[in-house]
Amino acid sequence: MVNLWKVCNATAGPDYIPCLDNWQAIRKLSSTKHYEHRERHCPEEAPTCIVPLPEGYKRSIKWPKSRDRIWYHNVPHTKLAEVKGHQNWVKVTGEYLMFPGGGTQFKNGALHYIDFIQKSRPDIAWGNRSRVILDVGCGVASFGGYLFEKDVIAMSFAPKDEHEAQVQFALERGIPAILSVMGTKRLPFPSSVFDLVHCARCRVPWHVEGGKLLLELNRVLRPGGYFVWSATPVYQKLPEDVGIWKAMTELTKLMCWDLKAIKRDKFNAVGAAIFRKPTSNGCYNKRPQNEPPLCADSDDANAAWNVPLQACMHKVPVDKSKRGSRWPLQWPLRLEKPPYWLNSEAGVYGKAAPEDFTADYQHWKNVVSKSYLNGMGINWSFVRNVMDMRAVYGGFAAALKDLKVWVMNVVPIESPDTLPIIYERGLFGLYHDWCESFNTYPRTYDLLHADHLFSTIKKRCSLKAVVAEVDRILRPDGNLILRDDAETIVEVEDLVKSLHWDVRMIYTNDNQGMLCVHKTYWRPKETETILSAMM
């Protein structure tokens, strides 16, 4: 067979992530002081091998049971249970890993802690005013997992580090998370998109080097949005904590963040400080020194793919027709209405942007209700983690609103930058280059959706490598829905058939087509050693 596949032989084994496990590149780094070794270092050529399954792997437990338990053999890591068991992160119980809902700052459960934050600052209004949040250094993401009950979606992230498999646990539980680090580069998000940013003992030195890392949070936080910092400097009086609190107080004042509350949670014996980002530039202009400096007007606040961090702040937009000058509509109204700042310039599909947005939403509502939910042979009760590999306005995700799923909306770097629109709708996502591996563990999504993506990326990179990456991300028993030109549909069909996937539906007409395929448990017999991935 032409497309002969081999199993990847890498030190990470079934957990192989090509751009995070490139030991050849990591060994050559001149410094790891800023977590450079946890950042992306993609191999020169994207792998075309297939990641092995862990022994004893079986179909993931359905949501919502998965929030509390997963199969041990699917993520067979016990180190976190040994190190963090006393904080109720995770415990090993027979063939399950159990998640009691605890965390470093909420060992008695996330729900109480979530209510404590709301009581500390009622204006946070979970699910109304605060809909899309960022959770930094998320652990096993129990905070994000319990926020679903409040109609909040959390983009949780943590590095691939000594807290073995924390992000993998989160995704196996059906909770959104990505692998990322506060290092030397901007996070892969646009500016001013998160309604709230949360850090519970996230071990990030916010106060050092001119506050460079806190200034990155300032970039992605909406004007008027909150930063909830739940860490020992807020409530402990050890000399180190007192020093950090003093430095943070000075830094946040210089950043014009307003300290709105400091509260103690007696039940969990912790405390939180809640800061608010300004909604005007008045305070910036009144500072005696320009420290931290305002960014140059030429600096694009939304540029976020491989962009080095800068220790500066962007001005707050004050023109009422500009994005960020007003708070989004309340959820779920914000999902359906075109953002106020979408002007009448042409949208992605050629109509004026607000009309384009509305037509796109209508289109995906029709496609999902008339075709995807019934005509594809997909058992939606097993679908929880969804990815739209080329999301445009987020219409596909919006059309799934009433299902118990969440959608990672990816805006490819060669596409028009529509990611701010997706966030304005109360959805989330990130930028990515599909010629490289995505920052997730293998077997973490139930459904991948790609609308006219493969025909674009095959001009720049190997289609076989992209299909290998799809196989890496998708769980066995998961599905890929592909819409594209007929030639690309046939090429992908050949590749997935050579992987022994089941074709559930294929359709072509007038050079356009659709393909729905179901991934099986098949793995090749031969192996291929990935030299870059050997420790």
C-alpha positions in Angstrom: 0.0 0.0 0.0 1.4 3.4 -1.0 0.5 5.2 2.3 2.2 2.7 4.6 2.0 3.8 8.2 4.3 3.1 11.1 4.0 3.6 14.9 6.0 6.5 16.3 8.8 5.3 18.6 9.4 8.3 20.9 10.4 8.6 24.6 7.0 10.0 25.4 5.4 6.8 23.9 1.6 7.1 23.8 1.8 10.7 25.0 3.9 12.0 22.2 3.4 15.7 21.2 5.8 16.5 18.3 6.3 20.2 19.1 6.7 19.8 22.8 8.8 16.6 22.8 11.6 17.8 20.5 14.5 16.9 22.8 17.0 17.5 20.0 16.0 21.2 20.0 15.5 21.4 23.8 19.0 20.1 24.5 20.4 22.9 22.4 18.7 25.7 24.3 21.1 28.2 25.7 18.7 29.0 28.6 15.7 27.5 30.3 15.3 30.4 32.8 12.1 31.6 31.1 10.7 28.1 30.6 12.0 28.0 27.0 12.1 24.1 27.4 8.3 24.1 27.9 7.6 26.1 24.7 7.0 24.9 21.2 10.0 23.5 19.3 8.6 21.8 16.2 10.7 19.2 14.4 11.9 20.3 10.9 9.6 17.8 9.3 6.2 17.0 10.8 6.0 13.3 11.7 3.9 11.0 9.5 3.9 8.2 12.0 1.0 7.1 14.3 1.1 7.4 18.1 0.6 4.1 19.9 -2.4 3.5 22.3 -1.7 2.9 26.0 -2.2 -0.7 26.9 -5.7 -1.4 28.1 -7.1 1.8 26.5 -10.9 1.9 26.2 -13.6 4.3 25.2 -13.7 7.4 27.5 -16.4 7.6 30.1 -19.3 9.9 29.1 -19.8 13.4 30.5 -20.9 14.3 33.2 -19.6 11.1 34.9 -16.2 11.8 33.4 -15.8 14.9 35.4 -15.4 12.7 38.5 -13.8 9.6 37.1 -11.8 8.4 34.2 -10.3 5.0 33.2 -6.9 4.6 34.8 -5.5 2.8 31.7 -6.4 5.7 29.4 -4.1 8.0 31.3 -1.9 5.6 33.4 -0.1 8.2 35.5 -0.1 8.1 39.3 2.5 10.7 40.2 0.0 13.5 40.6 -2.2 11.3 42.9 0.9 10.8 45.1 2.0 14.4 45.2 -1.4 16.1 45.2 -3.8 13.5 46.7 -4.0 15.4 50.0 -5.3 18.4 48.1 -8.0 16.3 46.5 -6.8 16.7 42.9 -6.9 13.1 42.0 -6.9 9.6 43.6 -6.3 6.1 42.3 -9.3 3.8 43.0 -9.1 0.4 41.3 -9.5 0.8 37.5 -10.4 4.4 37.9 -8.7 7.7 38.6 -11.1 9.7 40.8 -11.3 13.5 40.9 -12.9 14.8 44.1 -13.1 18.3 42.6 -10.3 19.8 44.8 -7.3 21.9 44.0 -4.4 23.6 45.8 -6.6 26.5 46.7 -9.9 24.6 47.1 -9.2 21.2 48.7 -12.8 21.2 49.9 -14.2 21.5 46.4 -14.3 23.9 43.5 -18.0 24.8 43.8 -17.7 26.4 47.2 -14.6 28.3 45.9 -16.4 29.5 42.8 -19.2 30.8 45.0 -16.7 32.4 47.3 -15.2 34.4 44.4 -18.7 35.5 43.3 -19.6 36.7 46.9 -16.2 38.5 47.1 -17.2 40.6 44.0 -20.8 40.1 43.0 -20.2 42.1 39.8 -18.3 39.1 38.5 -21.8 37.5 37.8 -20.7 34.1 36.6 -22.5 33.1 33.4 -23.9 36.6 32.8 -21.1 39.2 32.8 -18.3 36.7 33.1 -18.7 34.0 30.4 -15.3 33.3 28.9 -12.4 33.1 31.3 -8.7 32.1 31.3 -7.4 29.8 34.0 -3.6 30.0 34.3 -1.7 27.0 35.6 -4.9 25.0 35.9 -3.8 21.7 37.4 -6.4 19.1 36.5 -8.9 22.0 35.6 -11.5 21.2 38.3 -12.2 25.0 38.5 -13.1 25.0 34.8 -15.0 21.7 35.1 -17.3 23.0 37.8 -17.8 26.4 36.1 -19.9 24.7 33.4 -22.7 24.6 35.9 -22.6 28.4 35.9 -22.7 28.7 32.1 -19.0 29.8 32.1 -16.4 28.3 29.7 -12.8 28.3 30.9 -9.8 28.1 28.6 -7.5 26.3 31.1 -3.8 25.9 30.4 -0.7 24.5 32.0 2.7 23.4 30.7 3.8 19.8 30.0 5.9 19.6 33.1 6.7 17.7 36.3 2.9 17.8 37.2 2.6 14.7 35.0 -0.4 14.6 32.6 -2.4 17.4 34.4 -3.8 18.7 31.1 -4.3 15.2 29.8 -6.4 14.4 32.9 -8.5 17.5 32.2 -9.3 16.6 28.6 -10.0 13.0 29.5 -12.5 14.3 32.0 -14.2 16.4 29.3 -12.9 19.7 30.5 -11.3 22.2 28.0 -7.5 22.7 28.4 -4.4 23.2 26.3 -0.7 22.9 26.9 0.9 26.3 27.2 3.3 28.2 29.3 4.0 31.8 30.4 7.4 31.9 28.8 9.0 34.2 26.2 6.2 34.4 23.8 2.6 35.8 23.7 -0.2 33.4 24.5 -2.0 32.2 21.3 -5.0 34.5 21.9 -6.1 38.0 20.6 -6.1 41.0 22.9 -9.0 42.0 25.1 -11.0 38.8 24.9 -11.2 37.2 28.3 -13.9 38.5 30.7 -11.9 37.3 33.7 -8.4 35.7 34.3 -7.9 33.4 37.2 -4.7 32.2 38.9 -4.9 29.9 41.9 -1.3 29.3 43.2 -0.3 29.0 39.5 3.4 29.4 40.3 4.0 32.3 37.9 6.4 35.1 39.0 4.1 37.9 38.0 6.1 40.6 39.7 9.6 40.0 38.1 11.2 41.6 35.0 9.0 44.7 34.9 5.9 42.5 35.2 6.3 41.1 31.7 4.0 38.1 32.4 1.3 40.1 34.1 1.4 42.5 31.2 0.6 39.6 28.9 -2.5 38.9 31.0 -3.3 42.6 30.7 -3.1 42.2 26.9 -5.7 39.3 26.8 -8.0 40.7 29.5 -11.0 42.8 28.4 -11.0 46.4 29.6 -13.1 46.3 32.8 -12.3 42.6 33.2 -11.2 41.0 36.5 -8.0 39.3 37.5 -8.6 36.9 40.4 -5.4 36.0 42.2 -5.7 33.3 44.8 -2.2 32.8 46.2 -0.3 32.7 49.4 1.0 36.4 49.2 -2.6 37.5 49.5 -3.2 35.9 52.8 0.0 34.6 54.4 2.6 36.7 56.3 5.8 34.8 55.6 8.6 37.1 54.6 8.6 35.9 51.0 4.8 36.3 50.7 5.0 39.8 52.2 7.7 40.8 49.7 5.7 39.5 46.7 2.5 41.2 47.9 4.3 44.5 48.2 5.8 44.1 44.7 2.4 43.1 43.2 0.7 46.0 44.9 3.2 48.4 43.3 3.1 46.8 39.9 -0.7 46.6 39.7 -1.0 50.3 40.7 1.5 51.3 37.9 -0.7 49.2 35.5 -3.7 51.1 36.7 -5.5 48.0 37.9 -7.9 48.7 40.7 -7.8 46.4 43.7 -11.5 45.8 44.2 -11.5 43.1 47.0 -9.3 41.1 49.3 -11.3 38.3 50.9 -10.6 35.2 53.1 -12.3 31.9 52.4 -12.3 30.4 55.9 -13.6 27.0 54.7 -10.6 26.4 52.4 -8.3 28.6 54.6 -7.2 30.7 51.6 -7.7 34.2 50.3 -8.1 36.0 47.0 -7.3 39.5 45.7 -9.5 40.7 42.8 -8.2 43.4 40.5 -10.0 45.2 37.7 -8.5 46.5 34.4 -9.3 50.1 33.6 -11.9 51.1 30.9 -10.2 54.4 30.0 -6.7 55.8 29.5 -7.0 58.5 32.2 -4.9 56.7 34.8 -2.2 55.8 32.2 -1.8 59.5 31.2 -1.6 60.6 34.9 1.3 58.3 35.9 4.5 60.2 36.9 6.6 57.9 34.8 5.7 55.8 31.7 6.4 52.6 33.6 5.4 50.0 32.6 5.5 51.8 29.2 2.6 52.0 26.9 3.2 50.0 23.7 4.0 51.8 20.5 1.0 52.6 18.4 2.5 50.4 15.6 2.4 47.3 17.9 -0.5 44.9 16.9 -2.1 43.8 20.2 -3.7 40.9 18.4 -0.6 39.5 16.8 0.0 36.3 18.9 1.5 33.5 16.9 5.2 33.2 17.7 5.4 36.9 18.9 7.9 37.6 21.6 6.5 39.0 24.9 6.9 42.8 25.4 6.8 44.5 28.7 4.3 47.2 27.7 0.5 48.0 27.8 -1.8 48.8 25.0 -4.1 51.7 25.3 -7.7 51.0 26.0 -10.0 51.7 23.0 -12.3 54.7 23.8 -13.9 55.2 20.4 -17.4 53.6 21.0 -17.3 51.9 17.6 -14.1 50.0 18.4 -13.8 46.5 19.9 -13.2 46.6 23.7 -14.8 50.0 24.3 -18.0 48.3 25.5 -18.8 45.1 27.4 -20.3 42.3 25.3 -24.0 41.5 25.5 -25.1 39.0 28.2 -25.0 35.3 27.4 -26.7 33.8 25.4 -27.7 37.0 23.5 -24.0 37.7 22.6 -23.9 34.3 20.8 -26.5 35.3 18.2 -26.0 39.0 17.5 -23.2 40.4 15.3 -20.8 42.3 17.6 -21.4 46.1 17.7 -17.9 46.8 16.3 -18.4 44.7 13.1 -18.6 47.4 10.5 -19.9 47.2 7.0 -16.6 46.2 5.4 -16.7 42.9 3.5 -16.7 39.8 5.7 -14.9 36.5 5.0 -17.5 35.3 2.5 -17.9 38.6 0.7 -21.1 40.2 2.2 -20.9 43.1 4.6 -19.5 41.6 7.8 -22.7 41.8 10.0 -24.7 40.1 7.2 -21.9 37.6 6.6 -21.9 36.7 10.3 -25.7 36.2 10.4 -25.7 34.2 7.1 -22.9 32.0 8.5 -24.8 31.3 11.7 -27.9 30.4 9.8 -26.0 28.1 7.5 -24.4 26.1 10.3 -27.6 25.9 12.3 -29.2 24.3 9.1 -26.2 22.0 8.5 -26.0 20.8 12.1 -29.8 20.2 12.6 -30.5 18.7 9.2 -27.3 16.8 8.5 -24.8 16.4 11.3 -27.1 15.4 14.2 -28.9 12.7 12.3 -27.5 11.9 8.9 -23.9 11.0 9.7 -24.1 7.9 11.9 -22.5 9.8 14.8 -23.6 8.8 18.3 -23.6 12.3 19.9 -24.1 11.0 23.4 -20.4 10.1 23.2 -19.3 13.5 21.9 -18.0 16.0 24.5 -14.6 17.5 23.3 -15.1 19.1 19.8 -12.6 21.0 17.7 -13.4 23.2 14.7 -10.1 23.2 12.8 -11.0 26.3 10.8 -13.6 28.2 12.7 -14.2 31.5 10.8 -17.0 33.1 12.9 -17.6 30.2 15.2 -20.9 29.4 13.6 -20.5 25.7 13.9 -19.8 25.9 17.6 -22.7 28.3 18.1 -25.0 25.8 16.4 -24.0 23.2 19.0 -25.0 25.4 21.9 -27.8 23.2 23.3 -25.6 20.0 23.3 -23.5 19.1 26.3 -20.3 19.7 24.3 -17.6 22.4 24.2 -15.8 23.5 21.0 -12.2 24.6 20.6 -12.4 27.0 17.7 -9.1 27.2 15.8 -8.3 30.1 13.5 -5.4 29.0 11.2 -2.7 31.6 10.9 -3.2 31.9 7.1 -6.9 32.8 7.6 -8.5 36.2 8.2 -8.3 37.0 11.9 -11.9 36.3 13.1 -10.9 35.0 16.5 -12.0 38.2 18.4 -15.5 37.7 16.9 -15.6 34.2 18.3 -14.7 35.4 21.8 -17.3 38.3 21.5 -19.9 35.6 21.0 -19.0 33.9 24.3 -17.0 31.1 22.7 -13.3 30.5 22.8 -10.4 29.4 20.6 -6.8 30.0 19.6 -4.5 30.6 16.6 -2.6 27.7 15.1 -0.6 26.6 12.1 -1.8 23.2 11.0 1.5 22.4 9.4 2.6 21.8 13.0 1.3 19.7 15.9 -1.4 21.2 18.1 -0.7 21.7 21.8 -2.7 18.9 23.1 -2.1 15.3 24.2 -3.0 12.4 21.9 -6.6 11.1 22.1 -8.2 14.2 23.5 -11.0 15.1 21.1 -14.2 13.2 20.2 -15.0 15.1 17.0 -12.9 17.2 14.6 -14.5 19.4 12.0 -12.6 20.9 9.1 -14.4 23.1 6.6 -12.3 23.9 3.5 -9.1 23.7 5.5 -7.2 20.7 4.0 -7.2 22.1 0.4 -5.5 25.2 1.8 -2.9 23.6 4.0 -1.9 21.0 1.4 -0.4 23.8 -0.6 2.1 24.4 2.3 2.7 21.1 3.9 2.2 17.3 3.6 -1.4 16.1 3.7 -0.2 12.8 5.2 1.4 14.7 8.1 -1.8 16.6 8.7 -3.8 13.3 8.7 -1.3 11.8 11.1 -1.9 14.8 13.4 -5.7 14.4 13.1 -5.2 10.7 14.1 -3.0 11.8 17.1 -5.6 14.2 18.4 -8.7 12.2 17.8 -9.9 9.4 20.2 -10.5 5.9 18.9 -14.3 5.8 18.2 -14.1 9.6 17.4 -15.2 11.2 14.1 -13.8 13.6 11.5 -16.2 15.6 9.4 -14.5 17.1 6.4 -16.0 19.6 3.9 -13.8 20.5 1.0 -13.3 20.4 -2.8 -13.8 17.0 -4.3 -10.2 16.3 -5.1 -9.1 16.9 -1.5 -12.0 14.7 -0.2 -10.8 11.8 -2.3 -7.2 12.3 -1.2 -8.2 12.3 2.5 -10.5 9.4 2.0 -7.6 7.3 0.6 -5.4 8.3 3.6 -7.9 7.5 6.3 -8.9 4.2 4.6 -5.2 3.2 4.8 -5.5 3.9 8.5 -8.4 1.4 8.6 -10.9 4.1 9.5 -14.6 3.5 8.7 -16.2 5.8 6.1 -19.6 6.7 7.5 -20.6 9.1 4.6 -19.0 10.5 1.5 -20.6 12.8 -1.0 -19.4 14.9 -3.9 -21.2 17.2 -6.2 -20.1 20.1 -8.5 -16.5 19.8 -7.3 -17.5 20.1 -3.6 -17.8 17.3 -1.2 -18.2 16.0 2.4 -16.7 13.1 4.2 -17.5 11.7 7.7 -15.1 9.0 9.0 -14.9 7.1 12.2 -11.5 6.3 13.8 -10.9 2.7 14.8 -8.4 1.1 17.3 -6.1 -0.1 14.5 -2.4 0.6 14.9 0.4 -0.5 12.4 2.8 -3.3 13.3 6.1 -1.6 12.2 7.7 1.3 14.2 9.6 4.4 13.1 12.1 6.0 15.6 11.7 9.8 15.8 15.2 10.9 16.6 14.2 14.4 17.6 11.8 12.9 20.2 14.3 10.6 22.0 15.6 11.9 25.4 
